[in-house]
Amino acid sequence: MSPTPPPAVLVSNGAISPHAPPSAASFLESTPGAYTTARALLWWPRHLRRLADSARLLARSHPDLLGLPKPRALKFSEAHVRSLVNPSVRVAIDEMRRRRPVTEEDLAVTALLRGGDSVDGLDVLVHVGSYVPPVFGEDGARVAVAGGGRDAAAAKHAPWARMRKSMEKMRPPGVTELLLTNDGDHILEGSVTNFFVVCRKEEHQRNGPFSNQTLDTKFEVQTASLSDGILPGIIRQIVIEVCHDIGIPVREVSPSWSEHELWQEAFVTSSLRLIQHVESVQVPLLWEDVQSKSWNDVSWAVKQFQGAGCITTLLQREMLKRARTEEYDIKGFCEL
């Protein structure tokens, strides 16, 4: 007997779907649209803001990715998007609460806007499923460079769930995330995450171990700039804000593999994982091989890390502090 799938709910324009909902991944692969996914409504206002930005960008420049037949100007505010999306989110979470106690597991909440027949010309779909977050520091991410940068990278859109499948031939065994680069050296982001490194500044590479007193002179956190063509991740932005607030130098520049000997730590971020330390990074020795070969036909260079580093752990701790002060109360949200 096959295992029972985890509970999930799909809501379309406020109505619960009568059919068995697919997984979140299958849902995204099956439809166009701008979307956002949050863990238990953490930083939900930021998610709605990005959802509005993504829909506007796609409608103007990539209407097919939004399910529109031609370009269109969407002139709606964040408040308008909130009024469109939140009622369906409440219906979906209420239904999940009816099926099982929400507090047993975290929830993954995906809200999607696509071209439709409603008054606004947009349909709202909300998928809510159970999500068990990884324990920080136990299982790190194992990442490998596998493809080029995304089209319409500034917008979070569902068709990317299908597009990124073309990179699977380059996924070595055991790798949990694929990284994107346009030149084989400067790493942009992951296929579903943003990518960070903690880099020892070159002039200090031979000096002693980490200490709070030398943090601002010896190390800096690096992640690709939005202008490089990456997704404006919610957690990416919060990490940058935390770095500024607690005095960790941060520079928005694509981490360069040619400088990987200076990398002391690495981590990936997403709205579900929050922060996950990286155990290893694999990069093809010849970037040209990515275009025409599969993983086992490629020679790889590998960078290993020893668990979650001091700065990654500090950022995770500060992130959780902010999560406790900024999270939406699900029960209260559904009673509004």
Phi and psi in degrees as GROMACS dihedral restraints (atoms count N, CA, C in turn):
[ dihedral_restraints ]
;  ai    aj    ak    al  type     phi  dphi    fc
    3     4     5     6     1   -72.1    20    10
    4     5     6     7     1   148.4    20    10
    6     7     8     9     1   -65.3    20    10
    7     8     9    10     1   148.7    20    10
    9    10    11    12     1   -69.7    20    10
   10    11    12    13     1   127.9    20    10
   12    13    14    15     1   -65.2    20    10
   13    14    15    16     1   150.1    20    10
   15    16    17    18     1   -62.6    20    10
   16    17    18    19     1   150.1    20    10
   18    19    20    21     1   -63.2    20    10
   19    20    21    22     1   144.2    20    10
   21    22    23    24     1  -153.3    20    10
   22    23    24    25     1   158.4    20    10
   24    25    26    27     1  -134.6    20    10
   25    26    27    28     1   137.8    20    10
   27    28    29    30     1  -121.6    20    10
   28    29    30    31     1   127.0    20    10
   30    31    32    33     1  -121.8    20    10
   31    32    33    34     1   133.9    20    10
   33    34    35    36     1  -121.8    20    10
   34    35    36    37     1   116.3    20    10
   36    37    38    39     1    49.4    20    10
   37    38    39    40     1    43.6    20    10
   39    40    41    42     1    88.8    20    10
   40    41    42    43     1    -7.3    20    10
   42    43    44    45     1  -108.5    20    10
   43    44    45    46     1   133.7    20    10
   45    46    47    48     1   -71.9    20    10
   46    47    48    49     1   131.1    20    10
   48    49    50    51     1   -65.5    20    10
   49    50    51    52     1   134.0    20    10
   51    52    53    54     1   -76.9    20    10
   52    53    54    55     1   -10.6    20    10
   54    55    56    57     1   -94.4    20    10
   55    56    57    58     1   157.8    20    10
   57    58    59    60     1   -62.3    20    10
   58    59    60    61     1   123.2    20    10
   60    61    62    63     1   -71.6    20    10
   61    62    63    64     1   145.2    20    10
   63    64    65    66     1   -75.7    20    10
   64    65    66    67     1   175.2    20    10
   66    67    68    69     1   -65.9    20    10
   67    68    69    70     1   163.8    20    10
   69    70    71    72     1   -60.5    20    10
   70    71    72    73     1   -40.4    20    10
   72    73    74    75     1   -62.8    20    10
   73    74    75    76     1   -45.6    20    10
   75    76    77    78     1   -66.0    20    10
   76    77    78    79     1   -37.1    20    10
   78    79    80    81     1   -58.4    20    10
   79    80    81    82     1   -47.7    20    10
   81    82    83    84     1   -68.3    20    10
   82    83    84    85     1   -33.6    20    10
   84    85    86    87     1   -70.1    20    10
   85    86    87    88     1   -18.0    20    10
   87    88    89    90     1   -97.0    20    10
   88    89    90    91     1    -1.5    20    10
   90    91    92    93     1  -148.0    20    10
   91    92    93    94     1   150.9    20    10
   93    94    95    96     1   -79.2    20    10
   94    95    96    97     1   171.2    20    10
   96    97    98    99     1   138.6    20    10
   97    98    99   100     1   158.7    20    10
   99   100   101   102     1   -89.2    20    10
  100   101   102   103     1   140.6    20    10
  102   103   104   105     1  -147.1    20    10
  103   104   105   106     1   168.7    20    10
  105   106   107   108     1  -146.1    20    10
  106   107   108   109     1   148.6    20    10
  108   109   110   111     1  -126.9    20    10
  109   110   111   112     1   130.2    20    10
  111   112   113   114     1  -124.7    20    10
  112   113   114   115     1   151.9    20    10
  114   115   116   117     1   -94.8    20    10
  115   116   117   118     1   108.2    20    10
  117   118   119   120     1    52.7    20    10
  118   119   120   121     1    37.6    20    10
  120   121   122   123     1    64.7    20    10
  121   122   123   124     1    21.8    20    10
  123   124   125   126     1   -61.8    20    10
  124   125   126   127     1   131.9    20    10
  126   127   128   129     1    53.4    20    10
  127   128   129   130     1    40.8    20    10
  129   130   131   132     1   -59.3    20    10
  130   131   132   133     1   -41.0    20    10
  132   133   134   135     1   -58.7    20    10
  133   134   135   136     1   -36.9    20    10
  135   136   137   138     1   -65.5    20    10
  136   137   138   139     1   -37.3    20    10
  138   139   140   141     1   -64.2    20    10
  139   140   141   142     1   -43.0    20    10
  141   142   143   144     1   -64.7    20    10
  142   143   144   145     1   -37.4    20    10
  144   145   146   147     1   -62.7    20    10
  145   146   147   148     1   -45.8    20    10
  147   148   149   150     1   -67.6    20    10
  148   149   150   151     1   -36.2    20    10
  150   151   152   153     1   -60.0    20    10
  151   152   153   154     1   -44.0    20    10
  153   154   155   156     1   -62.9    20    10
  154   155   156   157     1   -44.7    20    10
  156   157   158   159     1   -61.9    20    10
  157   158   159   160     1   -42.9    20    10
  159   160   161   162     1   -63.3    20    10
  160   161   162   163     1   -44.2    20    10
  162   163   164   165     1   -64.4    20    10
  163   164   165   166     1   -41.5    20    10
  165   166   167   168     1   -63.4    20    10
  166   167   168   169     1   -44.7    20    10
  168   169   170   171     1   -62.7    20    10
  169   170   171   172     1   -46.4    20    10
  171   172   173   174     1   -65.7    20    10
  172   173   174   175     1   -41.2    20    10
  174   175   176   177     1   -61.5    20    10
  175   176   177   178     1   -34.9    20    10
  177   178   179   180     1   -81.2    20    10
  178   179   180   181     1   -42.4    20    10
  180   181   182   183     1  -115.4    20    10
  181   182   183   184     1   -24.2    20    10
  183   184   185   186     1  -140.0    20    10
  184   185   186   187     1    63.8    20    10
  186   187   188   189     1   -60.1    20    10
  187   188   189   190     1   -30.1    20    10
  189   190   191   192     1   -62.8    20    10
  190   191   192   193     1   -32.8    20    10
  192   193   194   195     1   -71.9    20    10
  193   194   195   196     1   -18.3    20    10
  195   196   197   198     1   -98.7    20    10
  196   197   198   199     1    -4.9    20    10
  198   199   200   201     1    83.5    20    10
  199   200   201   202     1    25.5    20    10
  201   202   203   204     1  -106.8    20    10
  202   203   204   205     1   146.0    20    10
  204   205   206   207     1   -74.9    20    10
  205   206   207   208     1   -23.0    20    10
  207   208   209   210     1  -154.6    20    10
  208   209   210   211     1   163.7    20    10
  210   211   212   213     1   -57.0    20    10
  211   212   213   214     1   148.2    20    10
  213   214   215   216     1  -153.0    20    10
  214   215   216   217     1   143.9    20    10
  216   217   218   219     1   -90.0    20    10
  217   218   219   220     1   118.1    20    10
  219   220   221   222     1   -99.9    20    10
  220   221   222   223     1   113.6    20    10
  222   223   224   225     1  -113.5    20    10
  223   224   225   226     1    71.6    20    10
  225   226   227   228     1  -124.8    20    10
  226   227   228   229     1   152.9    20    10
  228   229   230   231     1   -89.9    20    10
  229   230   231   232     1   170.6    20    10
  231   232   233   234     1   -60.1    20    10
  232   233   234   235     1   -37.4    20    10
  234   235   236   237     1   -63.2    20    10
  235   236   237   238     1   -37.5    20    10
  237   238   239   240     1   -67.4    20    10
  238   239   240   241     1   -42.0    20    10
  240   241   242   243     1   -62.4    20    10
  241   242   243   244     1   -39.9    20    10
  243   244   245   246     1   -59.8    20    10
  244   245   246   247     1   -42.1    20    10
  246   247   248   249     1   -69.2    20    10
  247   248   249   250     1   -27.1    20    10
  249   250   251   252     1   -76.0    20    10
  250   251   252   253     1   -43.7    20    10
  252   253   254   255     1   -89.6    20    10
  253   254   255   256     1   -44.4    20    10
  255   256   257   258     1   -60.3    20    10
  256   257   258   259     1   -36.8    20    10
  258   259   260   261     1   -58.4    20    10
  259   260   261   262     1   -40.7    20    10
  261   262   263   264     1   -70.0    20    10
  262   263   264   265     1   -34.2    20    10
  264   265   266   267     1   -63.1    20    10
  265   266   267   268     1   -42.9    20    10
  267   268   269   270     1   -62.0    20    10
  268   269   270   271     1   -43.2    20    10
  270   271   272   273     1   -60.4    20    10
  271   272   273   274     1   -44.5    20    10
  273   274   275   276     1   -66.1    20    10
  274   275   276   277     1   -44.1    20    10
  276   277   278   279     1   -69.2    20    10
  277   278   279   280     1   -39.4    20    10
  279   280   281   282     1   -58.2    20    10
  280   281   282   283     1   -40.8    20    10
  282   283   284   285     1   -67.8    20    10
  283   284   285   286     1   -39.6    20    10
  285   286   287   288     1   -63.1    20    10
  286   287   288   289     1   -39.9    20    10
  288   289   290   291     1   -65.8    20    10
  289   290   291   292     1   -33.8    20    10
  291   292   293   294     1   -66.1    20    10
  292   293   294   295     1   -35.1    20    10
  294   295   296   297     1   -79.8    20    10
  295   296   297   298     1   -31.9    20    10
  297   298   299   300     1  -164.4    20    10
  298   299   300   301     1   158.4    20    10
  300   301   302   303     1   -62.7    20    10
  301   302   303   304     1   128.6    20    10
  303   304   305   306     1   -62.6    20    10
  304   305   306   307     1   -30.3    20    10
  306   307   308   309     1   -73.8    20    10
  307   308   309   310     1    -9.0    20    10
  309   310   311   312     1   -66.9    20    10
  310   311   312   313     1   -37.3    20    10
  312   313   314   315     1  -142.8    20    10
  313   314   315   316     1   162.2    20    10
  315   316   317   318     1   -70.1    20    10
  316   317   318   319     1   160.9    20    10
  318   319   320   321     1  -111.4    20    10
  319   320   321   322     1   145.2    20    10
  321   322   323   324     1  -105.8    20    10
  322   323   324   325     1   116.7    20    10
  324   325   326   327     1  -111.0    20    10
  325   326   327   328     1   117.3    20    10
  327   328   329   330     1  -114.6    20    10
  328   329   330   331     1   122.5    20    10
  330   331   332   333     1  -114.2    20    10
  331   332   333   334     1   132.1    20    10
  333   334   335   336     1  -131.0    20    10
  334   335   336   337     1   137.1    20    10
  336   337   338   339     1  -113.3    20    10
  337   338   339   340     1   133.3    20    10
  339   340   341   342     1  -145.5    20    10
  340   341   342   343     1   161.9    20    10
  342   343   344   345     1   -57.8    20    10
  343   344   345   346     1   136.0    20    10
  345   346   347   348     1  -158.0    20    10
  346   347   348   349     1  -164.3    20    10
  348   349   350   351     1  -106.0    20    10
  349   350   351   352     1     9.8    20    10
  351   352   353   354     1   -73.2    20    10
  352   353   354   355     1   176.0    20    10
  354   355   356   357     1   -58.7    20    10
  355   356   357   358     1   -37.9    20    10
  357   358   359   360     1   -81.9    20    10
  358   359   360   361     1    -4.4    20    10
  360   361   362   363     1    76.2    20    10
  361   362   363   364     1    13.5    20    10
  363   364   365   366     1  -133.0    20    10
  364   365   366   367     1   137.1    20    10
  366   367   368   369     1   -93.9    20    10
  367   368   369   370     1   147.5    20    10
  369   370   371   372     1  -113.0    20    10
  370   371   372   373     1   122.9    20    10
  372   373   374   375     1  -121.9    20    10
  373   374   375   376     1   136.5    20    10
  375   376   377   378     1  -128.7    20    10
  376   377   378   379     1   125.9    20    10
  378   379   380   381     1  -113.4    20    10
  379   380   381   382     1   127.0    20    10
  381   382   383   384     1  -123.9    20    10
  382   383   384   385     1   126.8    20    10
  384   385   386   387     1  -137.5    20    10
  385   386   387   388     1   169.4    20    10
  387   388   389   390     1   -78.7    20    10
  388   389   390   391     1   150.7    20    10
  390   391   392   393     1  -146.9    20    10
  391   392   393   394     1   125.3    20    10
  393   394   395   396     1  -103.8    20    10
  394   395   396   397     1   107.7    20    10
  396   397   398   399     1   -68.8    20    10
  397   398   399   400     1   146.9    20    10
  399   400   401   402     1   -68.4    20    10
  400   401   402   403     1   152.2    20    10
  402   403   404   405     1   -81.0    20    10
  403   404   405   406     1   123.0    20    10
  405   406   407   408     1   -59.8    20    10
  406   407   408   409     1   135.9    20    10
  408   409   410   411     1    90.8    20    10
  409   410   411   412     1   -12.4    20    10
  411   412   413   414     1   -86.8    20    10
  412   413   414   415     1   -71.3    20    10
  414   415   416   417     1  -103.8    20    10
  415   416   417   418     1   114.4    20    10
  417   418   419   420     1   -86.0    20    10
  418   419   420   421     1   166.4    20    10
  420   421   422   423     1   -80.4    20    10
  421   422   423   424     1   141.8    20    10
  423   424   425   426     1  -114.7    20    10
  424   425   426   427     1   114.8    20    10
  426   427   428   429     1  -118.0    20    10
  427   428   429   430     1   153.3    20    10
  429   430   431   432     1  -145.0    20    10
  430   431   432   433     1   139.5    20    10
  432   433   434   435     1   -71.6    20    10
  433   434   435   436     1   127.2    20    10
  435   436   437   438     1  -140.5    20    10
  436   437   438   439     1    -6.4    20    10
  438   439   440   441     1  -171.3    20    10
  439   440   441   442     1   177.5    20    10
  441   442   443   444     1   -88.5    20    10
  442   443   444   445     1   173.0    20    10
  444   445   446   447     1   -63.9    20    10
  445   446   447   448     1   161.7    20    10
  447   448   449   450     1   -86.5    20    10
  448   449   450   451     1   152.9    20    10
  450   451   452   453     1   -77.6    20    10
  451   452   453   454     1   148.0    20    10
  453   454   455   456     1    50.4    20    10
  454   455   456   457     1    45.5    20    10
  456   457   458   459     1   -64.4    20    10
  457   458   459   460     1   -26.3    20    10
  459   460   461   462     1   -72.1    20    10
  460   461   462   463     1   -12.4    20    10
  462   463   464   465     1  -112.0    20    10
  463   464   465   466     1   138.9    20    10
  465   466   467   468     1   -90.1    20    10
  466   467   468   469     1   110.3    20    10
  468   469   470   471     1  -130.4    20    10
  469   470   471   472     1   146.1    20    10
  471   472   473   474     1   -63.1    20    10
  472   473   474   475     1   -37.1    20    10
  474   475   476   477     1   -56.8    20    10
  475   476   477   478     1   -21.6    20    10
  477   478   479   480     1   -60.4    20    10
  478   479   480   481     1   -27.8    20    10
  480   481   482   483     1   -61.3    20    10
  481   482   483   484     1   -30.9    20    10
  483   484   485   486     1   -85.4    20    10
  484   485   486   487     1   -42.2    20    10
  486   487   488   489     1   -59.7    20    10
  487   488   489   490     1   -39.1    20    10
  489   490   491   492     1   -71.1    20    10
  490   491   492   493     1   -12.0    20    10
  492   493   494   495     1   -63.7    20    10
  493   494   495   496     1   -23.2    20    10
  495   496   497   498     1   -64.4    20    10
  496   497   498   499     1   -18.1    20    10
  498   499   500   501     1   -86.8    20    10
  499   500   501   502     1    -8.1    20    10
  501   502   503   504     1   -61.5    20    10
  502   503   504   505     1   -27.9    20    10
  504   505   506   507     1   -63.9    20    10
  505   506   507   508     1   -17.4    20    10
  507   508   509   510     1  -100.1    20    10
  508   509   510   511     1    11.5    20    10
  510   511   512   513     1   -88.5    20    10
  511   512   513   514     1   108.9    20    10
  513   514   515   516     1   -67.6    20    10
  514   515   516   517     1   157.4    20    10
  516   517   518   519     1   -56.5    20    10
  517   518   519   520     1   137.6    20    10
  519   520   521   522     1    85.2    20    10
  520   521   522   523     1    -9.5    20    10
  522   523   524   525     1   -77.6    20    10
  523   524   525   526     1   132.0    20    10
  525   526   527   528     1  -104.5    20    10
  526   527   528   529     1   -10.5    20    10
  528   529   530   531     1  -152.6    20    10
  529   530   531   532     1   142.6    20    10
  531   532   533   534     1  -106.2    20    10
  532   533   534   535     1   135.8    20    10
  534   535   536   537     1  -101.5    20    10
  535   536   537   538     1   154.0    20    10
  537   538   539   540     1  -113.8    20    10
  538   539   540   541     1   141.0    20    10
  540   541   542   543     1  -153.1    20    10
  541   542   543   544     1   150.3    20    10
  543   544   545   546     1  -100.3    20    10
  544   545   546   547     1    -8.0    20    10
  546   547   548   549     1  -136.3    20    10
  547   548   549   550     1     4.9    20    10
  549   550   551   552     1    80.6    20    10
  550   551   552   553     1    -1.5    20    10
  552   553   554   555     1  -124.5    20    10
  553   554   555   556     1   -55.3    20    10
  555   556   557   558     1   -85.9    20    10
  556   557   558   559     1   116.1    20    10
  558   559   560   561     1   -88.5    20    10
  559   560   561   562     1   125.9    20    10
  561   562   563   564     1   -86.5    20    10
  562   563   564   565     1   -59.7    20    10
  564   565   566   567     1  -169.5    20    10
  565   566   567   568     1   177.2    20    10
  567   568   569   570     1   -91.4    20    10
  568   569   570   571     1   170.1    20    10
  570   571   572   573     1   -67.0    20    10
  571   572   573   574     1   -27.8    20    10
  573   574   575   576     1  -134.6    20    10
  574   575   576   577     1    14.8    20    10
  576   577   578   579     1  -141.7    20    10
  577   578   579   580     1   168.2    20    10
  579   580   581   582     1   -99.7    20    10
  580   581   582   583     1   150.1    20    10
  582   583   584   585     1  -116.0    20    10
  583   584   585   586     1   133.4    20    10
  585   586   587   588     1  -128.8    20    10
  586   587   588   589     1   150.3    20    10
  588   589   590   591     1  -128.4    20    10
  589   590   591   592     1   151.5    20    10
  591   592   593   594     1  -102.2    20    10
  592   593   594   595     1   112.7    20    10
  594   595   596   597     1  -109.1    20    10
  595   596   597   598     1   130.2    20    10
  597   598   599   600     1   -74.8    20    10
  598   599   600   601     1   128.0    20    10
  600   601   602   603     1   -62.2    20    10
  601   602   603   604     1   139.1    20    10
  603   604   605   606     1   -56.4    20    10
  604   605   606   607     1   -38.5    20    10
  606   607   608   609     1   -70.2    20    10
  607   608   609   610     1   -10.9    20    10
  609   610   611   612     1  -115.4    20    10
  610   611   612   613     1    14.1    20    10
  612   613   614   615     1   -65.0    20    10
  613   614   615   616     1   -19.7    20    10
  615   616   617   618     1  -101.9    20    10
  616   617   618   619     1     2.9    20    10
  618   619   620   621     1   -81.7    20    10
  619   620   621   622     1  -176.4    20    10
  621   622   623   624     1   -71.6    20    10
  622   623   624   625     1  -172.5    20    10
  624   625   626   627     1   -73.3    20    10
  625   626   627   628     1   175.0    20    10
  627   628   629   630     1   -60.4    20    10
  628   629   630   631     1   140.2    20    10
  630   631   632   633     1  -153.2    20    10
  631   632   633   634     1   154.3    20    10
  633   634   635   636     1   -60.9    20    10
  634   635   636   637     1   -33.3    20    10
  636   637   638   639     1   -67.4    20    10
  637   638   639   640     1   -27.6    20    10
  639   640   641   642     1  -106.3    20    10
  640   641   642   643     1     3.4    20    10
  642   643   644   645     1   -55.4    20    10
  643   644   645   646     1   -46.2    20    10
  645   646   647   648     1   -77.3    20    10
  646   647   648   649     1    -9.9    20    10
  648   649   650   651     1  -109.2    20    10
  649   650   651   652     1   -23.8    20    10
  651   652   653   654     1  -101.3    20    10
  652   653   654   655     1   -26.9    20    10
  654   655   656   657     1  -128.5    20    10
  655   656   657   658     1   155.7    20    10
  657   658   659   660     1  -147.4    20    10
  658   659   660   661     1   148.3    20    10
  660   661   662   663     1   -89.7    20    10
  661   662   663   664     1   134.6    20    10
  663   664   665   666     1  -124.4    20    10
  664   665   666   667     1   139.2    20    10
  666   667   668   669     1  -153.2    20    10
  667   668   669   670     1   151.6    20    10
  669   670   671   672     1   -60.7    20    10
  670   671   672   673     1   147.4    20    10
  672   673   674   675     1   -77.6    20    10
  673   674   675   676     1   151.9    20    10
  675   676   677   678     1   -58.1    20    10
  676   677   678   679     1   -32.5    20    10
  678   679   680   681     1   -68.9    20    10
  679   680   681   682     1   -13.7    20    10
  681   682   683   684     1   -76.5    20    10
  682   683   684   685     1   -13.1    20    10
  684   685   686   687     1    96.5    20    10
  685   686   687   688     1    61.9    20    10
  687   688   689   690     1  -132.8    20    10
  688   689   690   691     1   167.0    20    10
  690   691   692   693     1   -74.3    20    10
  691   692   693   694     1   134.1    20    10
  693   694   695   696     1   -75.6    20    10
  694   695   696   697     1    80.0    20    10
  696   697   698   699     1   -63.7    20    10
  697   698   699   700     1   142.3    20    10
  699   700   701   702     1   -62.5    20    10
  700   701   702   703     1   -49.5    20    10
  702   703   704   705     1   -71.5    20    10
  703   704   705   706     1   -32.5    20    10
  705   706   707   708     1   -55.1    20    10
  706   707   708   709     1   -48.6    20    10
  708   709   710   711     1   -65.2    20    10
  709   710   711   712     1   -38.4    20    10
  711   712   713   714     1   -67.4    20    10
  712   713   714   715     1   -38.2    20    10
  714   715   716   717     1   -59.6    20    10
  715   716   717   718     1   -44.3    20    10
  717   718   719   720     1   -61.0    20    10
  718   719   720   721     1   -43.4    20    10
  720   721   722   723     1   -62.7    20    10
  721   722   723   724     1   -42.7    20    10
  723   724   725   726     1   -62.8    20    10
  724   725   726   727     1   -43.0    20    10
  726   727   728   729     1   -57.1    20    10
  727   728   729   730     1   -46.6    20    10
  729   730   731   732     1   -61.6    20    10
  730   731   732   733     1   -41.5    20    10
  732   733   734   735     1   -70.3    20    10
  733   734   735   736     1   -33.9    20    10
  735   736   737   738     1  -106.3    20    10
  736   737   738   739     1     6.9    20    10
  738   739   740   741     1    85.5    20    10
  739   740   741   742     1    24.0    20    10
  741   742   743   744     1   -93.3    20    10
  742   743   744   745     1   121.2    20    10
  744   745   746   747     1   -59.6    20    10
  745   746   747   748     1   134.4    20    10
  747   748   749   750     1  -136.4    20    10
  748   749   750   751     1   137.8    20    10
  750   751   752   753     1  -132.3    20    10
  751   752   753   754     1   128.9    20    10
  753   754   755   756     1   -86.2    20    10
  754   755   756   757     1    90.3    20    10
  756   757   758   759     1  -149.0    20    10
  757   758   759   760     1   139.5    20    10
  759   760   761   762     1   -62.6    20    10
  760   761   762   763     1   122.1    20    10
  762   763   764   765     1   -57.2    20    10
  763   764   765   766     1   133.1    20    10
  765   766   767   768     1  -100.9    20    10
  766   767   768   769     1   123.6    20    10
  768   769   770   771     1   -61.6    20    10
  769   770   771   772     1   -29.7    20    10
  771   772   773   774     1   -64.0    20    10
  772   773   774   775     1   -14.2    20    10
  774   775   776   777     1  -111.8    20    10
  775   776   777   778     1    21.7    20    10
  777   778   779   780     1   -65.5    20    10
  778   779   780   781     1   -19.6    20    10
  780   781   782   783     1   -65.7    20    10
  781   782   783   784     1   -19.4    20    10
  783   784   785   786     1   -89.0    20    10
  784   785   786   787     1    -8.1    20    10
  786   787   788   789     1   -73.7    20    10
  787   788   789   790     1   121.0    20    10
  789   790   791   792     1   -95.8    20    10
  790   791   792   793     1   -31.6    20    10
  792   793   794   795     1  -146.9    20    10
  793   794   795   796     1   163.1    20    10
  795   796   797   798     1  -149.1    20    10
  796   797   798   799     1   151.1    20    10
  798   799   800   801     1  -153.9    20    10
  799   800   801   802     1   159.9    20    10
  801   802   803   804     1  -118.3    20    10
  802   803   804   805     1   154.8    20    10
  804   805   806   807     1  -130.1    20    10
  805   806   807   808     1   147.5    20    10
  807   808   809   810     1  -160.2    20    10
  808   809   810   811     1   166.0    20    10
  810   811   812   813     1   -70.1    20    10
  811   812   813   814     1   -19.6    20    10
  813   814   815   816     1   -91.2    20    10
  814   815   816   817     1   -47.9    20    10
  816   817   818   819     1   -77.2    20    10
  817   818   819   820     1   -23.1    20    10
  819   820   821   822     1    62.8    20    10
  820   821   822   823     1  -100.8    20    10
  822   823   824   825     1  -121.1    20    10
  823   824   825   826     1   131.3    20    10
  825   826   827   828     1  -131.3    20    10
  826   827   828   829     1   125.0    20    10
  828   829   830   831     1   -69.1    20    10
  829   830   831   832     1   153.5    20    10
  831   832   833   834     1   -99.2    20    10
  832   833   834   835     1   131.5    20    10
  834   835   836   837     1   -87.9    20    10
  835   836   837   838     1   -37.1    20    10
  837   838   839   840     1  -154.6    20    10
  838   839   840   841     1   151.0    20    10
  840   841   842   843     1  -124.7    20    10
  841   842   843   844     1   128.1    20    10
  843   844   845   846     1  -115.1    20    10
  844   845   846   847     1   136.7    20    10
  846   847   848   849     1  -135.1    20    10
  847   848   849   850     1   133.2    20    10
  849   850   851   852     1   -62.1    20    10
  850   851   852   853     1   139.0    20    10
  852   853   854   855     1   -65.0    20    10
  853   854   855   856     1   -32.0    20    10
  855   856   857   858     1  -119.7    20    10
  856   857   858   859     1   115.2    20    10
  858   859   860   861     1   -60.2    20    10
  859   860   861   862     1   -33.1    20    10
  861   862   863   864     1   -61.1    20    10
  862   863   864   865     1   -25.0    20    10
  864   865   866   867     1   -64.1    20    10
  865   866   867   868     1   -26.4    20    10
  867   868   869   870     1   -62.4    20    10
  868   869   870   871     1   -33.0    20    10
  870   871   872   873     1   -74.4    20    10
  871   872   873   874     1   -23.3    20    10
  873   874   875   876     1  -131.3    20    10
  874   875   876   877     1    -5.6    20    10
  876   877   878   879     1  -123.5    20    10
  877   878   879   880     1   170.8    20    10
  879   880   881   882     1  -102.4    20    10
  880   881   882   883     1   170.1    20    10
  882   883   884   885     1   -56.6    20    10
  883   884   885   886     1   -37.7    20    10
  885   886   887   888     1   -79.5    20    10
  886   887   888   889     1    -4.9    20    10
  888   889   890   891     1   -97.2    20    10
  889   890   891   892     1     3.4    20    10
  891   892   893   894     1  -113.0    20    10
  892   893   894   895     1   142.9    20    10
  894   895   896   897     1   -89.3    20    10
  895   896   897   898     1   132.7    20    10
  897   898   899   900     1  -115.0    20    10
  898   899   900   901     1   143.5    20    10
  900   901   902   903     1  -101.4    20    10
  901   902   903   904     1   143.1    20    10
  903   904   905   906     1  -130.3    20    10
  904   905   906   907     1   135.2    20    10
  906   907   908   909     1  -114.5    20    10
  907   908   909   910     1   124.0    20    10
  909   910   911   912     1  -105.3    20    10
  910   911   912   913     1   145.7    20    10
  912   913   914   915     1  -122.3    20    10
  913   914   915   916     1   154.3    20    10
  915   916   917   918     1  -102.1    20    10
  916   917   918   919     1    83.3    20    10
  918   919   920   921     1    70.2    20    10
  919   920   921   922     1  -171.5    20    10
  921   922   923   924     1   -76.0    20    10
  922   923   924   925     1   122.0    20    10
  924   925   926   927     1   -76.9    20    10
  925   926   927   928     1   174.3    20    10
  927   928   929   930     1   -60.8    20    10
  928   929   930   931     1   -45.2    20    10
  930   931   932   933     1   -72.4    20    10
  931   932   933   934     1   -41.1    20    10
  933   934   935   936     1   -58.7    20    10
  934   935   936   937     1   -43.8    20    10
  936   937   938   939     1   -64.9    20    10
  937   938   939   940     1   -41.4    20    10
  939   940   941   942     1   -62.3    20    10
  940   941   942   943     1   -43.7    20    10
  942   943   944   945     1   -65.2    20    10
  943   944   945   946     1   -39.0    20    10
  945   946   947   948     1   -62.1    20    10
  946   947   948   949     1   -42.6    20    10
  948   949   950   951     1   -63.3    20    10
  949   950   951   952     1   -44.4    20    10
  951   952   953   954     1   -67.2    20    10
  952   953   954   955     1   -34.9    20    10
  954   955   956   957     1   -62.1    20    10
  955   956   957   958     1   -43.8    20    10
  957   958   959   960     1   -66.4    20    10
  958   959   960   961     1   -33.5    20    10
  960   961   962   963     1   -60.5    20    10
  961   962   963   964     1   -45.0    20    10
  963   964   965   966     1   -67.8    20    10
  964   965   966   967     1   -36.8    20    10
  966   967   968   969     1   -61.0    20    10
  967   968   969   970     1   -38.3    20    10
  969   970   971   972     1   -68.8    20    10
  970   971   972   973     1   -28.5    20    10
  972   973   974   975     1   -91.5    20    10
  973   974   975   976     1   -20.5    20    10
  975   976   977   978     1  -112.1    20    10
  976   977   978   979     1    -4.8    20    10
  978   979   980   981     1   -71.1    20    10
  979   980   981   982     1   150.8    20    10
  981   982   983   984     1   -79.2    20    10
  982   983   984   985     1   141.6    20    10
  984   985   986   987     1   -82.1    20    10
  985   986   987   988     1   116.1    20    10
  987   988   989   990     1   -61.6    20    10
  988   989   990   991     1   -43.7    20    10
  990   991   992   993     1   -61.3    20    10
  991   992   993   994     1   -47.7    20    10
  993   994   995   996     1   -64.4    20    10
  994   995   996   997     1   -37.9    20    10
  996   997   998   999     1   -60.1    20    10
  997   998   999  1000     1   -42.7    20    10
  999  1000  1001  1002     1   -74.5    20    10
 1000  1001  1002  1003     1   -17.1    20    10
 1002  1003  1004  1005     1   -94.9    20    10
 1003  1004  1005  1006     1    -3.9    20    10
